[in-house]
Amino acid sequence: MKSKQRLSDLRVMSEDQLEHEVLGLKKEQFNLRFQRATGQLQDTARVRIVRRDIARAKTIAAERAKKKV
């Protein structure tokens, strides 16, 4: 359910917003990896969720780029 809701939120974003979202998610992913390496990570499932959100955003951006061509 959450992924469908997240997907619909991403679909209504503009290309600039999508790009900004991917950048923010990548920063979060870096911080999570750093926390995991130092043993401070509490929510280990968050790593997987962020990785999938990045993939969702990139997929939507690629679909839009394909439609333009």
N, C-alpha and C positions, 0 to 999 in steps of 0.2 A: 504494500500500500504506500509506504513512504517513498519508494523509488518512483512510482507512477506520479506521485505528487511532485517530487523533485524534478522529474522529467518535464512535466507541464510548466513548472516555473522556469526551467531553462529554455524551453521553446519560445516563450514570450519575450525573452531578452534580446536586445540588439546585439550585433556582432561585437561592438566595443564592450558591452556589458559581459558578454560571454568570455571575451579575452581577459577582462579584469577578474572574472570569477575563476578562470583557470589559473591565473597568476596567484590569486589568493589561496587557492587550494594547494598549489605547489609549495607555497611558503608553509602552509600548515603541515603538509606532508614532510617537508624538511625538518620542521620542529618536532614532529612525532618521531621521526627516525632518530633524531638527536636524543630525545627523551628515552627512547628504547635502548639506545647504545649506552646511556649513562645509568640505566636501571630506574628511571623515574617515571616511566610510562604506566599510568593507571588503567586506562581503557584501551586494551590491545585491539579490540574490534574496530576502533576508530581509524586505524591505519588502513584497513581493508575498505571501509566506507569511503574514505577520502580518495583512495586510488580509483574506486569505481565511479565516484562523482567526477573526477578528472576525465575518465574515459567517456562518460556520458556527455560532458560539455564538449570535448573534442569531436565526438561523433556528430553532434548536432552542427558544430561549426563546419565539419567536412561535408555534411549533407547540403548545407546552404551554399558552400563554395561550388559543389557539383551542380547545383541547380542554376547558378549564375552562368556557368560555361555552356 
